[in-house]
């Protein structure tokens, strides 16, 4: 796991395998799960600036926050997934809590479905999937790469990527990535000032391997977009011009994150490896602004301006064994791991600054500047979380690896506490634990065909809101369950996957008597079809489609039970393609394009409010050549070419708008 990730598959856009937590790296066609690993190549060729830009190639993922908000949030298989649950090199709580930089990242791995057995419980306990960021490492050959770019309306981008290896056997490696993105965005009255610096060190000896990652990122965002809410019973108005900014020019969000992560591995024998990992991060943010509250179908809204400071300190550690052995005709590949995660959150309740602004989505009003000067910036600890777990798993191989059976389980302890920001006294929490089993089966009736099935669980620690009568009550952990069957076929240069799954997740809510109880249940049934690779030389594809049926099996009232789950569209399509023009026509020139489609979604439990379906089309050109024997790549992309105005998602009781037409231009040179 300290070494390089699995090599790219044909076409270079996805990896031939990905990391399965304590099981380590596994080939895609040997995994009893649905997973995709996006490579640095697709990150650079699409001029991606965020993790969201990359996972937009995945038909199982949608955003749950507006574009140009400076915050990441997703839906995976129809369930919310927050940026705080993004792992860095297998460790939770290391990457930036709201928007991890991708410049230092080699791979973005996406595992669909719960992953408690494989990786433990993420901080928020999200169960739709897992996103893991694999950091860059120094390559065998020296690397010096400079990239400069421009994005509408006037954002200037510059990045450097430098790597070297040293020693007789190139044992020592160092790689540095730095980037600055600064200027006006396509959104009115909005500007961004972002910077990241990351240093990656590694050592690869004969039996001992180690890595160390240090990172710092900073963001100053003026007039950032936020999610909207819609009053009950109000028809959701049509989406406004996406370049309009309903937030005031003097609203802002500033944040910074400091992180460190290290891993070590030692081969006790050729078949047994002991490993350990440690990570720590410190995230600080100040937000000054409001969440728009739409109160009629004309698009009128209220914007309550507040100042909210926020802090998160995370610490995580892992230790384990990984190995293989033969017992007669059965081969074993096993893993044993112990994981600990400690988190302290600090947040002052929002302090109102001035009266609530009333305006309209289609004709927003700019008001005189306000300032939070004099408002307290103290961030006392308001909640803590301690996750501890021990896991064991074994993959048994039969019949010359034609049958692979994975068995395992994780015992997880979740301790969550909340505290008053005024008195510091405990106001609520839960202390829960559970054993989460998992089983996966891969059968290869033919060399290139893999049939698979899995049963795996997710775990979430429920906490009653402080407004509940039973706010201090402890609840058993919510257990989410997934059953999945699927097939994968490796054509050699093209991989095709099919998955059919059902995920059931309990959830809690406040009753009419203001008592929190765990009476809800949502079930998402779905089908996914994915494709990746290079079917013929010069044509590359990645994407697919998913069909979802989300149902509120048990809900807050009998009237809403059986209704369609909020924010779960019936269909999602993502397809990205590249075509290299023939050398005799235009040597080095490639055309790129991407289509994204999302079906209509309901906003409320009663299914009385909804947004229409939407589609976007991206188009691009890439030109690769040599200048003075140095590789040069020019790229031009247009996101949302037609300028479609659309609401992107509705889950979590909020409304997220889409991304406007955006032009991206860049030039990279290696020397």
MIKOLKOL-558219 format. One line per 8 residues: number of its first residue (from 1); for each residue x, y, z of C-alpha. Coordinates in nm, 3 decimals, decimal comma, padded with zeros to 5 digits. Example, Ala and Ser with C-alpha at 12.3 -4.5 7.8 and 13.67 -1.06 7.14 Angstrom:
# residues 2
1> 01,230/-00,450/00,780; 01,367/-00,106/00,714
***
This chain:
# residues 671
1> 00,000/00,000/00,000; 00,302/00,231/00,043; 00,412/00,156/-00,313; 00,250/00,260/-00,639; -00,120/00,187/-00,702; -00,223/-00,079/-00,957; -00,123/00,017/-01,312; -00,371/00,199/-01,537
9> -00,615/-00,001/-01,744; -00,620/00,038/-02,124; -00,682/00,402/-02,212; -00,518/00,524/-01,891; -00,827/00,688/-01,740; -00,896/00,435/-01,465; -00,677/00,199/-01,269; -00,673/-00,177/-01,322
17> -00,745/-00,213/-00,951; -00,802/-00,021/-00,630; -00,752/-00,047/-00,256; -01,002/-00,248/-00,051; -00,915/-00,124/00,296; -00,744/-00,386/00,510; -00,737/-00,626/00,212; -00,496/-00,399/00,024
25> -00,482/-00,348/-00,352; -00,700/-00,583/-00,557; -00,750/-00,617/-00,930; -01,085/-00,478/-01,047; -01,196/-00,814/-01,186; -01,107/-00,997/-00,862; -01,313/-00,766/-00,639; -01,657/-00,873/-00,512
33> -01,757/-00,505/-00,513; -01,826/-00,223/-00,758; -01,534/00,022/-00,757; -01,358/00,266/-00,989; -01,017/00,431/-00,954; -00,977/00,751/-01,159; -00,618/00,829/-01,259; -00,410/01,144/-01,268
41> -00,439/01,136/-01,647; -00,814/01,194/-01,646; -00,772/01,457/-01,371; -00,531/01,658/-01,587; -00,704/01,601/-01,921; -01,038/01,724/-01,787; -00,866/02,016/-01,611; -01,038/01,910/-01,290
49> -01,011/02,155/-01,003; -01,203/01,957/-00,738; -01,282/01,597/-00,647; -01,636/01,664/-00,771; -01,505/01,740/-01,120; -01,351/01,392/-01,131; -01,630/01,183/-00,979; -01,869/01,349/-01,225
57> -01,750/01,063/-01,448; -01,923/00,812/-01,217; -02,292/00,737/-01,292; -02,357/00,650/-00,925; -02,254/00,993/-00,791; -02,420/01,334/-00,786; -02,339/01,655/-00,602; -02,538/01,772/-00,301
65> -02,390/02,123/-00,283; -02,387/02,406/-00,539; -02,098/02,452/-00,776; -01,867/02,740/-00,675; -01,946/02,702/-00,306; -01,594/02,593/-00,210; -01,752/02,290/-00,039; -01,787/01,931/-00,155
73> -02,078/01,696/-00,093; -02,211/01,400/-00,284; -02,482/01,141/-00,321; -02,351/00,788/-00,381; -02,615/00,533/-00,474; -02,870/00,788/-00,360; -02,734/00,839/-00,006; -02,554/01,155/00,118
81> -02,176/01,151/00,145; -01,990/01,443/00,301; -01,639/01,571/00,234; -01,537/01,494/00,593; -01,574/01,125/00,506; -01,317/01,140/00,223; -01,016/00,925/00,314; -00,654/01,017/00,242
89> -00,432/00,718/00,169; -00,678/00,500/00,360; -00,703/00,730/00,665; -01,014/00,926/00,760; -00,985/01,276/00,902; -00,663/01,382/00,727; -00,781/01,563/00,413; -00,939/01,909/00,420
97> -01,282/01,877/00,582; -01,474/02,063/00,309; -01,277/02,058/-00,017; -00,954/01,851/-00,041; -00,712/01,973/-00,307; -00,651/01,730/-00,594; -00,316/01,865/-00,718; -00,122/01,625/-00,485
105> -00,347/01,329/-00,579; -00,252/01,038/-00,806; -00,580/00,843/-00,789; -00,936/00,907/-00,674; -01,085/00,573/-00,573; -01,461/00,525/-00,542; -01,608/00,218/-00,375; -01,985/00,187/-00,413
113> -02,181/00,077/-00,108; -02,106/00,047/00,266; -01,749/-00,030/00,367; -01,741/-00,081/00,744; -01,563/-00,418/00,711; -01,299/-00,283/00,474; -01,224/00,065/00,607; -01,417/00,116/00,931
121> -01,687/00,372/00,999; -01,623/00,715/00,842; -01,676/01,021/01,067; -02,030/01,088/00,942; -02,113/00,720/00,900; -02,216/00,764/00,536; -02,313/00,435/00,375; -02,359/00,501/00,001
129> -01,990/00,452/-00,073; -01,635/00,560/00,004; -01,395/00,801/-00,168; -01,023/00,752/-00,107; -00,747/00,986/-00,229; -00,413/00,826/-00,321; -00,126/01,079/-00,300; 00,137/01,116/-00,569
137> 00,479/00,958/-00,529; 00,809/01,030/-00,701; 00,843/00,838/-01,028; 01,153/00,652/-01,141; 01,224/00,926/-01,396; 01,275/01,290/-01,290; 00,967/01,510/-01,331; 00,945/01,887/-01,374
145> 00,601/02,003/-01,481; 00,457/02,353/-01,491; 00,093/02,424/-01,571; -00,070/02,762/-01,625; -00,437/02,811/-01,696; -00,735/03,039/-01,717; -01,102/02,990/-01,628; -01,396/03,217/-01,694
153> -01,452/03,482/-01,598; -01,102/03,580/-01,488; -00,950/03,307/-01,273; -00,577/03,245/-01,323; -00,434/02,906/-01,235; -00,071/02,798/-01,194; 00,076/02,473/-01,064; 00,412/02,299/-01,029
161> 00,481/01,928/-00,995; 00,839/01,821/-00,922; 00,964/01,471/-00,840; 01,299/01,297/-00,791; 01,432/00,963/-00,671; 01,770/00,913/-00,506; 01,995/00,628/-00,401; 02,163/00,339/-00,579
169> 01,832/00,162/-00,625; 01,626/00,483/-00,627; 01,505/00,396/-00,278; 01,434/00,753/-00,170; 01,164/00,964/-00,332; 01,048/01,322/-00,300; 00,763/01,494/-00,480; 00,629/01,844/-00,438
177> 00,301/01,982/-00,567; 00,195/02,343/-00,537; -00,088/02,539/-00,696; -00,260/02,878/-00,686; -00,606/02,951/-00,825; -00,705/03,316/-00,801; -00,948/03,559/-00,959; -01,312/03,613/-01,054
185> -01,530/03,309/-01,117; -01,824/03,276/-01,364; -02,056/03,378/-01,077; -02,137/03,748/-01,041; -01,953/03,935/-00,764; -01,760/03,623/-00,671; -01,385/03,571/-00,642; -01,161/03,296/-00,514
193> -00,808/03,283/-00,375; -00,692/02,924/-00,328; -00,348/02,781/-00,257; -00,207/02,438/-00,179; 00,140/02,303/-00,104; 00,209/01,932/-00,053; 00,532/01,741/00,005; 00,543/01,362/-00,036
201> 00,844/01,160/00,084; 00,885/00,786/00,051; 01,137/00,507/00,098; 01,114/00,167/-00,070; 01,368/-00,083/00,056; 01,389/-00,455/00,005; 01,170/-00,534/00,308; 01,087/-00,194/00,458
209> 00,877/00,079/00,299; 00,763/00,413/00,437; 00,589/00,731/00,329; 00,529/01,075/00,475; 00,281/01,331/00,340; 00,272/01,693/00,456; 00,012/01,934/00,325; -00,133/02,280/00,370
217> -00,419/02,441/00,182; -00,591/02,776/00,218; -00,907/02,921/00,068; -01,051/03,274/00,067; -01,389/03,279/-00,107; -01,587/03,600/-00,155; -01,963/03,562/-00,202; -01,961/03,179/-00,206
225> -02,280/03,002/-00,305; -02,472/02,796/-00,049; -02,758/02,550/-00,058; -03,112/02,686/-00,058; -03,414/02,571/00,142; -03,776/02,586/00,023; -04,078/02,646/00,245; -04,321/02,358/00,285
233> -04,595/02,344/00,024; -04,424/02,594/-00,207; -04,376/02,494/-00,570; -04,004/02,501/-00,642; -03,936/02,792/-00,880; -03,745/02,737/-01,199; -03,369/02,759/-01,171; -03,231/03,110/-01,220
241> -02,948/03,212/-01,452; -02,662/03,020/-01,292; -02,425/03,313/-01,325; -02,643/03,524/-01,094; -02,525/03,546/-00,736; -02,799/03,583/-00,477; -02,538/03,623/-00,203; -02,393/03,960/-00,111
249> -02,044/04,055/-00,240; -01,931/04,098/00,121; -02,027/03,748/00,232; -01,725/03,520/00,259; -01,577/03,189/00,366; -01,214/03,148/00,469; -01,054/02,819/00,564; -00,720/02,644/00,599
257> -00,612/02,288/00,668; -00,282/02,146/00,793; -00,229/01,775/00,758; 00,028/01,502/00,810; 00,005/01,133/00,726; 00,260/00,856/00,744; 00,266/00,485/00,663; 00,524/00,214/00,726
265> 00,537/-00,147/00,611; 00,779/-00,426/00,693; 00,788/-00,771/00,537; 00,838/-01,019/00,821; 00,852/-01,291/00,557; 00,788/-01,287/00,181; 00,424/-01,372/00,264; 00,359/-01,166/00,579
273> 00,367/-00,786/00,616; 00,314/-00,579/00,928; 00,211/-00,217/00,881; 00,116/00,097/01,067; -00,023/00,440/00,979; -00,087/00,769/01,154; -00,257/01,089/01,045; -00,352/01,424/01,190
281> -00,521/01,738/01,063; -00,629/02,078/01,189; -00,907/02,255/00,998; -01,017/02,614/01,065; -01,299/02,805/00,897; -01,491/03,129/00,929; -01,816/03,175/00,740; -02,002/03,503/00,712
289> -02,327/03,482/00,519; -02,657/03,299/00,504; -02,853/03,006/00,363; -03,127/03,131/00,132; -03,482/03,039/00,234; -03,721/03,046/-00,065; -04,074/03,119/00,055; -04,287/03,142/-00,262
297> -04,304/03,016/-00,620; -04,194/03,359/-00,755; -03,845/03,293/-00,616; -03,854/03,541/-00,328; -03,615/03,445/-00,050; -03,483/03,544/00,290; -03,110/03,555/00,358; -03,033/03,564/00,733
305> -02,674/03,685/00,766; -02,472/03,509/01,036; -02,111/03,474/01,143; -02,009/03,113/01,216; -01,654/03,013/01,315; -01,578/02,640/01,294; -01,287/02,412/01,388; -01,211/02,043/01,352
313> -00,911/01,856/01,493; -00,869/01,497/01,384; -00,627/01,223/01,477; -00,624/00,870/01,341; -00,405/00,560/01,365; -00,403/00,212/01,218; -00,196/-00,102/01,269; -00,228/-00,441/01,108
321> -00,102/-00,752/00,937; -00,149/-00,859/00,578; -00,035/-01,186/00,434; -00,095/-01,499/00,235; -00,062/-01,874/00,291; -00,167/-02,207/00,141; -00,366/-02,476/00,321; -00,380/-02,768/00,087
329> -00,570/-02,676/-00,227; -00,694/-02,349/-00,072; -00,493/-02,026/-00,089; -00,553/-01,750/00,164; -00,499/-01,374/00,143; -00,582/-01,226/00,481; -00,578/-00,898/00,671; -00,601/-00,800/01,037
337> -00,635/-00,436/01,141; -00,698/-00,217/01,446; -00,809/00,143/01,385; -00,866/00,442/01,609; -01,015/00,780/01,519; -01,047/01,082/01,746; -01,226/01,405/01,652; -01,301/01,732/01,834
345> -01,539/01,984/01,672; -01,574/02,343/01,779; -01,852/02,570/01,660; -02,005/02,884/01,801; -02,380/02,916/01,734; -02,442/03,149/01,441; -02,457/03,513/01,545; -02,695/03,732/01,342
353> -02,536/04,042/01,190; -02,796/04,291/01,076; -03,152/04,226/00,962; -03,252/03,939/00,734; -03,223/04,027/00,365; -03,530/03,976/00,146; -03,478/03,953/-00,229; -03,553/03,747/-00,541
361> -03,366/03,466/-00,720; -03,398/03,634/-01,061; -03,321/03,992/-00,952; -03,099/03,977/-00,642; -03,038/04,299/-00,455; -02,695/04,420/-00,345; -02,703/04,591/-00,006; -02,446/04,803/00,181
369> -02,158/04,608/00,330; -02,181/04,453/00,674; -01,899/04,322/00,891; -01,872/04,070/01,178; -01,626/04,297/01,359; -01,684/04,262/01,732; -01,850/03,921/01,702; -01,681/03,650/01,909
377> -01,449/03,420/01,718; -01,419/03,166/01,998; -01,480/02,807/01,894; -01,528/02,598/02,209; -01,550/02,222/02,169; -01,913/02,139/02,095; -01,880/01,771/02,002; -01,633/01,484/02,015
385> -01,620/01,149/01,840; -01,412/00,842/01,914; -01,425/00,544/01,678; -01,234/00,226/01,759; -01,243/-00,098/01,567; -01,077/-00,434/01,512; -01,126/-00,617/01,183; -01,024/-00,945/01,025
393> -01,087/-01,069/00,673; -00,966/-01,355/00,457; -00,999/-01,420/00,085; -00,998/-01,791/00,010; -00,898/-01,891/-00,341; -01,009/-02,218/-00,499; -00,964/-02,385/-00,838; -00,666/-02,180/-00,957
401> -00,824/-01,847/-00,853; -01,147/-01,918/-01,040; -01,340/-01,895/-00,710; -01,258/-01,622/-00,457; -01,448/-01,613/-00,128; -01,395/-01,322/00,112; -01,514/-01,356/00,473; -01,464/-01,113/00,756
409> -01,602/-00,882/01,019; -01,527/-00,567/01,213; -01,614/-00,487/01,571; -01,670/-00,113/01,594; -01,717/00,113/01,896; -01,870/00,459/01,837; -01,864/00,720/02,115; -02,022/01,057/02,027
417> -02,067/01,346/02,272; -02,210/01,698/02,237; -02,143/01,994/02,466; -02,291/02,337/02,528; -02,078/02,612/02,367; -02,172/02,836/02,663; -02,128/02,616/02,970; -01,912/02,339/02,825
425> -02,142/02,083/02,987; -02,244/01,769/02,805; -02,583/01,806/02,633; -02,619/01,472/02,454; -02,450/01,182/02,290; -02,440/00,812/02,229; -02,211/00,522/02,307; -02,278/00,242/02,064
433> -02,103/-00,060/01,930; -02,173/-00,335/01,683; -02,017/-00,621/01,493; -02,034/-00,570/01,117; -01,985/-00,884/00,907; -01,907/-00,894/00,538; -01,893/-01,160/00,271; -01,797/-01,144/-00,094
441> -01,782/-01,407/-00,366; -01,620/-01,396/-00,711; -01,668/-01,682/-00,956; -01,486/-01,691/-01,291; -01,654/-01,947/-01,516; -01,438/-01,814/-01,801; -01,101/-01,644/-01,794; -01,234/-01,293/-01,858
449> -01,578/-01,315/-01,693; -01,623/-01,244/-01,322; -01,955/-01,304/-01,148; -01,974/-01,165/-00,797; -02,199/-01,113/-00,496; -02,158/-00,942/-00,160; -02,327/-00,871/00,167; -02,177/-00,586/00,366
457> -02,291/-00,347/00,637; -02,255/00,017/00,730; -02,272/00,169/01,076; -02,385/00,513/01,193; -02,401/00,657/01,546; -02,734/00,844/01,581; -02,738/01,158/01,794; -03,056/01,338/01,894
465> -03,053/01,713/01,817; -03,011/01,942/02,116; -03,371/02,062/02,066; -03,510/01,714/02,138; -03,656/01,632/02,480; -03,433/01,324/02,493; -03,121/01,504/02,366; -02,896/01,324/02,615
473> -03,023/00,976/02,527; -02,789/00,711/02,384; -02,906/00,497/02,095; -02,787/00,170/01,946; -02,587/00,216/01,629; -02,787/00,231/01,306; -02,697/-00,072/01,094; -02,731/-00,032/00,717
481> -02,722/-00,343/00,500; -02,632/-00,395/00,136; -02,685/-00,701/-00,080; -02,534/-00,687/-00,429; -02,484/-00,915/-00,726; -02,297/-00,830/-01,042; -02,076/-00,924/-01,333; -01,758/-00,786/-01,488
489> -01,607/-00,870/-01,824; -01,255/-00,786/-01,931; -01,230/-00,756/-02,309; -00,861/-00,676/-02,276; -00,890/-00,313/-02,378; -01,244/-00,251/-02,250; -01,394/-00,335/-01,913; -01,771/-00,361/-01,861
497> -01,946/-00,393/-01,526; -02,300/-00,467/-01,412; -02,430/-00,439/-01,055; -02,773/-00,487/-00,897; -02,802/-00,387/-00,532; -03,033/-00,306/-00,246; -02,930/-00,087/00,049; -03,152/-00,038/00,354
505> -03,070/00,242/00,598; -03,250/00,328/00,924; -03,278/00,694/01,018; -03,414/00,898/01,307; -03,635/01,205/01,331; -03,824/01,422/01,575; -04,181/01,315/01,646; -04,475/01,545/01,709
513> -04,393/01,532/02,082; -04,040/01,659/02,009; -03,890/01,323/02,103; -03,616/01,184/01,879; -03,666/00,823/01,780; -03,515/00,582/01,530; -03,831/00,491/01,344; -03,741/00,569/00,983
521> -03,614/00,339/00,712; -03,508/00,407/00,353; -03,436/00,144/00,092; -03,259/00,214/-00,235; -03,269/-00,055/-00,502; -03,055/00,002/-00,807; -02,883/-00,120/-01,119; -02,550/00,013/-01,247
529> -02,377/-00,044/-01,580; -02,024/00,088/-01,627; -01,773/00,091/-01,911; -01,408/00,198/-01,929; -01,111/00,151/-02,157; -01,003/00,196/-02,518; -01,228/-00,012/-02,750; -01,021/00,080/-03,056
537> -00,692/00,270/-03,072; -00,757/00,641/-03,032; -01,105/00,615/-02,874; -01,141/00,605/-02,495; -01,454/00,578/-02,282; -01,544/00,597/-01,914; -01,892/00,619/-01,761; -02,222/00,435/-01,767
545> -02,571/00,465/-01,623; -02,758/00,380/-01,305; -03,126/00,321/-01,232; -03,247/00,388/-00,877; -03,566/00,318/-00,686; -03,552/00,491/-00,348; -03,842/00,432/-00,110; -03,927/00,560/00,239
553> -04,023/00,220/00,375; -04,096/00,372/00,718; -04,130/00,747/00,758; -04,229/01,018/01,000; -04,599/00,975/00,924; -04,817/00,710/00,764; -04,893/00,955/00,483; -04,529/00,967/00,371
561> -04,446/00,597/00,416; -04,405/00,430/00,079; -04,325/00,757/-00,099; -04,019/00,807/-00,317; -03,709/00,890/-00,114; -03,600/01,253/-00,120; -03,321/01,338/-00,363; -03,312/00,998/-00,536
569> -03,354/01,027/-00,916; -03,480/00,732/-01,119; -03,195/00,748/-01,368; -02,842/00,889/-01,396; -02,619/00,881/-01,705; -02,253/00,983/-01,730; -02,039/00,921/-02,036; -01,699/01,076/-02,110
577> -01,526/01,004/-02,442; -01,204/01,098/-02,619; -01,114/01,068/-02,986; -00,761/01,110/-03,121; -00,775/01,255/-03,472; -00,576/01,056/-03,730; -00,209/01,164/-03,751; -00,247/01,247/-04,119
585> -00,531/01,487/-04,035; -00,418/01,657/-03,713; -00,128/01,489/-03,531; -00,150/01,522/-03,152; -00,506/01,660/-03,150; -00,783/01,495/-02,945; -01,154/01,576/-02,912; -01,325/01,521/-02,576
593> -01,686/01,530/-02,465; -01,904/01,437/-02,171; -02,280/01,399/-02,125; -02,444/01,400/-01,780; -02,816/01,336/-01,732; -03,018/01,321/-01,409; -03,389/01,239/-01,377; -03,637/01,442/-01,172
601> -03,609/01,443/-00,792; -03,847/01,505/-00,503; -03,762/01,766/-00,243; -04,000/01,673/00,041; -04,113/01,355/00,216; -04,470/01,395/00,086; -04,347/01,413/-00,277; -04,536/01,739/-00,336
609> -04,226/01,940/-00,436; -03,986/01,834/-00,710; -03,730/01,956/-00,960; -03,725/01,853/-01,329; -03,469/01,633/-01,497; -03,159/01,799/-01,640; -02,869/01,734/-01,874; -02,537/01,901/-01,949
617> -02,284/01,861/-02,228; -01,911/01,932/-02,200; -01,677/01,968/-02,495; -01,299/01,995/-02,520; -00,979/01,987/-02,728; -00,634/01,863/-02,633; -00,317/01,912/-02,834; 00,008/01,735/-02,749
625> 00,339/01,811/-02,915; 00,710/01,857/-02,855; 00,872/02,199/-02,827; 01,251/02,198/-02,813; 01,228/01,826/-02,721; 00,999/01,908/-02,426; 00,645/01,761/-02,404; 00,383/02,036/-02,423
633> 00,007/01,987/-02,379; -00,256/02,250/-02,455; -00,611/02,194/-02,329; -00,941/02,376/-02,377; -01,268/02,263/-02,219; -01,616/02,409/-02,197; -01,834/02,281/-01,912; -02,212/02,301/-01,966
641> -02,163/02,412/-02,324; -02,531/02,496/-02,382; -02,553/02,712/-02,070; -02,838/02,507/-01,924; -02,983/02,652/-01,602; -03,085/02,371/-01,367; -03,130/02,259/-01,009; -02,876/01,980/-00,957
649> -03,011/01,798/-00,649; -03,265/01,812/-00,368; -03,152/01,570/-00,098; -03,100/01,648/00,273; -03,387/01,899/00,263; -03,187/02,150/00,061; -03,175/02,267/-00,299; -02,845/02,278/-00,490
657> -02,801/02,465/-00,815; -02,582/02,344/-01,101; -02,270/02,477/-01,267; -02,292/02,754/-01,531; -02,111/02,750/-01,864; -01,741/02,763/-01,777; -01,440/02,788/-02,009; -01,112/02,627/-01,901
665> -00,782/02,676/-02,084; -00,440/02,549/-01,977; -00,088/02,472/-02,098; 00,151/02,221/-01,941; 00,518/02,169/-02,016; 00,755/01,900/-01,887; 01,124/01,982/-01,878
***
